């Protein structure tokens, strides 16, 4: 079996058989493939209505952008011209940016920074936080994808415990390299399913084709380890702000 086919089989198994943790910081590992049929999973999902997606607040809202190097503004000059900063400004939010290079739901950064789970646990509780943009997934492309749904679900639960009044929006990975590999597409699909099960809005730059062969060179700086350029961050900010406004 080639690598691409193996990943597709793994994704199908995870999406059909994984369980999602329900309490903050608790849960079980993904069930092994075949313990629950796709048909029974679909029936269980349809029987339980999804939680309504919280509306995103407007100007003046207290907000947090949490994610990886893209959120940190890597590639922009200065980093405060990164997409997260520009999006917060465009929406008129009272925002903070918490991005660490190389990190993901499963992957610690190259400087041995904690994964998203460890980073979120270290955040201070804030009942006044009104919106969290949870961005990421690109750095998890090379990790054990079977563990991703539980890790992402736990991240959401931890954020809900830290910020009980906040609307959480998941922002999936972007196409740093085109065409996007099968692993990155799998990451995007898994995160979208977690968002659906958790009653969250999910914004997918991959499926919405934010980065295409036509605009790739103006968005991605290959010399900056395939991160958005300054103009690329500005473009991504416009797309992100528009997607968030649509959720208001």
N, C-alpha and C positions, 0 to 999 in steps of 0.2 A: 504494500500500500504506500503511495507517495505521500509526502508531507502535507500537501494541500488537502488531499482526500481525508487523511487522518484527522486533520483539524475540523473539517466539516462533520465527520462522524462524531467527534467529541462534542461539538456545539449542539448537534441534534440530541445527543444523550443528555447533556447538561440542561438544555431548555425543556426537555421532556421530563426529566427526573429529578431536578434539583429542588430542595426545599429552601424557603427564604425565612430568615430569622425574624421573630416578631417582637422581641423585647430589646431594649437598649443594651447592646454589648453581649447578647446571649444568642444561642441558636445551635443548630446541628450542622454537620458537614453535609455536602450534597449527597443525595442518595445515589447509589450505584445505578448505572444505566440498566433499564429493564425492570426495576422494582416497581415502577409505576408507568403504565402505558400512556402514550400521548393522548388517547381518547379519554381516559379517566382524568388526566390532568386538565384537559380542556373542559370537561364537564364540571370539575371542581371549581375552575376559574369562573365559568359562566354562572354557576350557582351562587357565588358570593359576589355581590355588586362591588365594583371598584370604588374606593374612597374618592370624593370629589377633589379635583385639583384646586389647591388654594390659589387665589388670584394674586398676582404680583402687585405690590403697592406702587404708588406713583412718586412724584417728587418729594424730597425731604425724608424719605424712608431710610432707616438705619440698615445698612447692607454689608454683607461680607462676600467677597470673591475668594474662593478657596480652590487651589489646584496646583498644577505643576509649573514648569518653566514658562509655558505660554501665559499663564496667569501672572507669573512673576514679572513678565515684560521682557524676557530674554529676546534679544535681537532688535529691540527698539532702542533708539538713542534720543533721550535717556530712557531708562526703563519705565519712568512714569508716563511715557507715551505708549505704553503697552495697552492691549485691548481692554483689560479689566479697568484700568484707570480711566480710559476714555469712555467706556460704557457707563461707568458710575457717574462721570461728569455729564454725559449726554442725558441721562435719566434724572439728573438733579438729586442723586442720592447722597446721603451722609455715609460714605463707604470706607471700608478697609480692604486691603489686598493681602492675602496670605498665600504666596506661591513659593514652592521650593523645587529647584531644578532636579530632574531625574526621578521624582517620586511618583507613586501611583497607589491604587487601592492595594496592590500586592507588592509593589517594588519599592524598596528603600532607595534613597538617592545615592549618587556616586560617592558622596561624602559621608555615607552611612546615616543619613537622616532617616527618621522613622517613616514608615508607610503612612498612608492617609489615616489609618486607624489610630496609630500612636500619636500622630499630630493632632487629630481631633480631640483625643482624650486629654491632651495638654492645654486645650483652649479653656478660657474662663467661661463659666456659665453667664448668659446674658438674656434675661427675660424680655429685654427691650429690642432685641434684634428682630427685624421685620422680614428680611429676605436673605437667603443664602444661594449663591450661584456656585454649585459644586461641579467643577470642570475637571476632566481628566480621562485617563484610559490609554493614552498613547504609549506611556511607559510600561504598561502591563502587557503589551503585545507579545513579549517574549517570555511571559511568566506562565505558570500552570493555570490555564483558563478554567479548569474545572473548579478552582477555588474562587474565581472572580465573583460569581453571583452572591455568595455568602459574605464576601469581604465588602462588596458594594452595599449590600443590604445592611450590614452592621454599621457602615459609615453613615448611612442615612439615619439609623436608629440613634447613633451617638449624637449626631447633629440635632435631632429632634429633642434629645434630652438636654443638650446645651442651650438650645434656642427654641423653647416650646411654642412661641408665638410666630415663628418665622415661616414664610413660604419658601420651600426648597425647590430649586430648579436644577436639574442635572443637565450639564452641557458636555456632550460627548467629544471624542477625539477628532482632530482635524487631519486632513491628508497631508502629512509632512512630505511624503514621497508618493508620487503617482505612477501607476495605479495603486490604490490602497491594497495591501496584501490581504490574504484570506484571514489571517489572524486578527488584523485590526478590524476587519468587517465583523468578525465574530465578537470581539470586544464590544463594538458598538451595539450589536444585536442583544448581547447579554445585559448591558447596562440599560438599554431601552426596556427590556422585560422587567428588570428590577424596578425601574421607575414606574412602570404600569402597575405592578403589584403593590407598590408603596403609595400609589395615588399621587405621583409627582408628574409634573410636566417634564418632558425630555426634548432637548434641542439637539438635533443631529447634523453637524456640519457635513458629515460624510454623505448621508442619504439626501440631504438638501443641496449637495454639490456646491458648497461654498467655494471650494478650491478646485479648479478645473485645469486642463491642459492650456486653455486660452489665457487664464490669468495667473498661472502658477509662478511665472518668473517675476511678476510684480507683487506677489503675496509672500512667497517663500525665498529666504536668502540661503542658498545652498552653502555658502561659505560660513554661515553662522549655524552650522550643524543642523541645517534644514529647519530652522525656526522662522517665524514671520519676520519680515523686515519692518522698519518703521512704518512705511506705507502699508505693509501687509497688516500690521496691528491696527492701523486706522480703519482699514477695510473690514477686518474682523469685528471691530468695535461697532461699526455701522450695522453689520449683519446681526450681531448679538443684541444690540439695543432694539432693533426692529423686532426680533423674535420675542424679547421680553415685553415690549410694549403690547404685542399681540396677546399677551397673557394677563394684561391688566384689566 
